[in-house]
Amino acid sequence: MKLRVVWIGKTKNPQLAKLCADYIERIEHFLPLEIAELKESRVLSALGSDRVVVLDPKGKSWTSEQLASFVEQHMTSDPRRLTFVIGDYEGVPDEVKTRADVQWSLSPLTFTHDLTRVLLLEQIYRALTIIRKIPYSR
């Protein structure tokens, strides 16, 4: 499976960038991961035929197990690249939300977009450990 995370702009906080790098390395033990830091105007054109999950507060809520089930189902039945999209401080552009296959709410709480990057990567890593039945601290 091909996996990509798209976010708008660069991670400005060096501590959070370090955490992102740690989770990226962990994820890459399971499968290749591409991180795309794009300008808002380029997101829609970068999605191509990917299966797109947009993080949005109004989206569906999933448990970690439900995310794992979603990822596993995608791995076994959909050849397209799976792309997660995180917006900037203004959120994800409406045209990207419309293009998305799924809108997912990471939490009803509001997080900075830099922190959201860490949380998403951690949840992807957790989903992969659930799929592979590898113990991971809860």
MARSE-849298 format. One record per atom (N, C-alpha, C): x, y, z. Coordinates in pm, whole numbers, padded with zeros to 5 digits, always signed. Layout:
// residues N
XYZ...
//
This chain:
// residues 138
+00084-00118+00000+00000+00000+00000+00088+00123+00000+00045+00224-00070+00112+00353-00070+00034+00446+00023+00108+00513+00109+00047+00601+00209+00112+00737+00200+00029+00841+00209+00081+00977+00203+00002+01064+00301+00073+01158+00361+00010+01260+00443+00045+01394+00380-00058+01473+00354-00042+01605+00295-00080+01707+00401+00008+01805+00421-00031+01916+00506+00015+02046+00444-00052+02152+00486-00027+02283+00429+00082+02351+00513+00190+02389+00447+00300+02457+00515+00393+02363+00588+00496+02421+00645+00597+02344+00719+00563+02341+00868+00615+02240+00937+00598+02231+01082+00698+02328+01144+00646+02432+01210+00732+02538+01262+00794+02505+01398+00723+02430+01480+00772+02398+01614+00875+02285+01605+01001+02311+01644+01104+02207+01628+01079+02081+01711+01019+02095+01829+00989+01977+01911+00883+01891+01842+00782+01955+01786+00678+01879+01717+00731+01819+01587+00820+01891+01519+00883+01836+01399+00963+01710+01433+01029+01711+01548+01106+01593+01592+01012+01475+01620+00898+01502+01684+00800+01396+01708+00745+01341+01576+00717+01431+01482+00671+01385+01349+00774+01292+01287+00900+01333+01292+01007+01250+01234+01014+01113+01300+00994+01109+01432+00996+00982+01504+00884+00890+01456+00762+00944+01446+00650+00860+01401+00663+00822+01253+00718+00910+01173+00740+00876+01032+00834+00756+01023+00940+00759+01100+01035+00648+01101+00968+00518+01147+00884+00527+01249+00813+00408+01298+00719+00351+01191+00644+00441+01127+00549+00399+01022+00622+00330+00908+00739+00384+00873+00814+00330+00760+00871+00191+00787+00863+00142+00911+00898+00003+00938+00790-00091+00880+00670-00037+00861+00558-00116+00809+00535-00095+00660+00546+00030+00615+00520+00061+00475+00577+00197+00440+00597+00221+00311+00650+00352+00270+00549+00464+00301+00601+00576+00343+00517+00692+00375+00577+00814+00308+00492+00887+00239+00534+01013+00178+00468+01127+00256+00547+01227+00290+00495+01349+00352+00505+01458+00247+00395+01527+00221+00394+01636+00124+00353+01764+00196+00446+01859+00202+00418+01990+00260+00389+02084+00144+00262+02121+00128+00220+02196+00011+00164+02333+00048+00157+02418-00051+00082+02543-00036-00065+02511-00056-00151+02585+00008-00296+02558+00001-00344+02546-00143-00297+02631-00230-00344+02632-00368-00305+02507-00446-00213+02428-00394-00166+02310-00467-00226+02180-00419-00299+02182-00309-00347+02057-00249-00440+01981-00344-00541+02047-00394-00640+01978-00478-00574+01911-00598-00487+01981-00665-00423+01923-00785-00329+01808-00750-00282+01802-00626-00189+01696-00585-00260+01565-00550-00392+01566-00542-00464+01448-00495-00484+01341-00602-00488+01380-00726-00502+01283-00834-00617+01187-00811-00590+01058-00828-00694+00957-00809-00684+00890-00672-00609+00951-00580-00591+00894-00446-00724+00877-00373-00725+00785-00278-00835+00777-00182-00799+00878-00074-00884+00977-00053-00849+01092+00030-00932+01096+00157-00861+01109+00269-00922+01128+00400-00881+01267+00448-00980+01354+00464-00955+01490+00511-00986+01496+00659-00895+01556+00735-00922+01577+00877-01004+01704+00892-01122+01688+00952-01214+01799+00967-01297+01778+01093-01314+01881+01175-01389+01865+01300-01532+01815+01280-01590+01836+01161-01727+01792+01135-01735+01653+01074-01619+01587+01060-01615+01455+00999-01657+01345+01095-01648+01222+01047-01680+01104+01128-01578+01089+01240-01625+01041+01354-01535+01008+01464-01503+00859+01459-01376+00824+01475-01333+00685+01476-01253+00657+01601-01265+00537+01651-01172+00491+01753-01044+00448+01681-00940+00421+01757-00816+00371+01696-00840+00240+01624-00925+00154+01682-00956+00026+01619-01033+00046+01488-01123+00143+01485-01197+00170+01361-01104+00226+01253-01010+00311+01292-00911+00359+01196-00829+00243+01142-00787+00154+01230-00710+00036+01188-00791-00048+01089-00917-00067+01117-01004-00143+01028-01015-00075+00892-01030+00056+00891-01038+00133+00767-00909+00117+00686-00796+00133+00752-00666+00121+00683-00646-00020+00630-00679-00120+00712-00662-00258+00670-00751-00290+00550-00875-00244+00554-00967-00266+00442-00910-00202+00316-00855-00083+00331-00796-00016+00215-00677-00096+00162-00593-00144+00254-00473-00219+00214-00507-00344+00133-00618-00406+00167-00653-00533+00103-00745-00520-00017-00809-00406-00035-00909-00400-00142-00904-00276-00231-00809-00187-00211-00807-00064-00290-00663-00036-00333-00635-00040-00462-00498-00020-00507-00452+00127-00506-00546+00218-00486-00508+00359-00487-00422+00395-00365-00344+00501-00379-00269+00554-00266-00370+00613-00166-00345+00589-00039-00428+00644+00068-00362+00772+00117-00433+00883+00105-00379+01014+00140-00464+01080+00249-00398+01120+00357-00460+01198+00464-00422+01344+00444-00519+01434+00460-00494+01577+00440-00525+01654+00567-00428+01736+00610-00443+01825+00725-00434+01968+00673-00530+02051+00713-00529+02190+00671-00434+02276+00754-00440+02405+00729-00363+02499+00809-00454+02557+00916-00419+02673+00970-00498+02731+01078-00641+02764+01036-00666+02775+00908-00802+02801+00858-00875+02673+00821-00810+02559+00836-00871+02432+00801-00839+02390+00660-00915+02296+00609-00896+02242+00474-00987+02319+00379-00937+02360+00264-01022+02431+00168-01146+02350+00131-01258+02418+00109-01385+02352+00078-01376+02259-00042-01303+02300-00146-01294+02214-00265-01219+02084-00236-01129+02086-00140-01059+01963-00101-01153+01875-00019-01235+01936+00068-01334+01859+00143-01433+01791+00049-01475+01864-00053-01569+01809-00150-01506+01692-00226-01378+01702-00258-01307+01596-00330-01282+01472-00244-01277+01490-00113-01240+01382-00022-01338+01265-00030-01285+01145-00010-01368+01025+00000-01426+01013+00140-01351+01060+00240-01392+01052+00380-01349+01180+00451-01436+01230+00537-01399+01338+00628-01397+01278+00768-01282+01290+00833-01259+01228+00963-01229+01333+01067-01295+01322+01181-01267+01411+01293-01172+01340+01388-01054+01393+01400-00955+01337+01492-01002+01352+01636-01074+01461+01663-01124+01488+01798-01221+01606+01791-01314+01613+01886-01399+01733+01890-01323+01854+01945-01205+01831+02000-01123+01941+02049-01052+02010+01933-01008+02132+01953-00932+02205+01853-00783+02196+01888-00702+02158+01790-00557+02151+01807-00490+02242+01705-00367+02282+01734-00291+02352+01632-00265+02256+01517-00244+02310+01398-00221+02219+01285-00088+02146+01301+00011+02207+01368+00137+02135+01394+00115+02016+01487+00037+02034+01592+00010+01925+01685-00076+01817+01618-00167+01858+01533-00251+01763+01461-00166+01669+01376-00057+01718+01323+00033+01634+01243+00089+01521+01328+00132+01555+01450+00186+01453+01540+00077+01352+01575-00041+01401+01611-00150+01313+01650-00192+01220+01537-00200+01272+01415-00236+01187+01301-00130+01079+01279-00004+01118+01279+00102+01019+01258+00102+00913+01367+00080+00954+01492+00073+00858+01601-00041+00761+01579-00157+00810+01536-00272+00722+01514-00252+00629+01395-00183+00675+01292-00151+00586+01180-00058+00475+01229+00043+00512+01307+00134+00412+01362+00058+00313+01451-00028+00365+01535-00108+00278+01624-00195+00184+01540-00257+00235+01434-00341+00151+01348-00260+00038+01287-00139+00068+01244-00055-00036+01185-00014-00141+01287+00009-00100+01412+00041-00200+01515-00080-00285+01548-00199-00226+01543-00322-00303+01566-00340-00406+01454-00320-00362+01330-00334-00452+01215-00237-00569+01226-00115-00541+01267-00011-00644+01276-00010-00718+01410-00102-00678+01497-00114-00740+01631+00016-00729+01710+00077-00613+01701+00201-00584+01775+00162-00501+01897+00205-00542+02017+00171-00465+02136+00223-00321+02127+00141-00230+02171+00176-00088+02172+00114-00029+02297+00190+00046+02371+00138+00097+02497+00013+00180+02475-00081+00165+02564-00209+00234+02550-00216+00355+02635
//
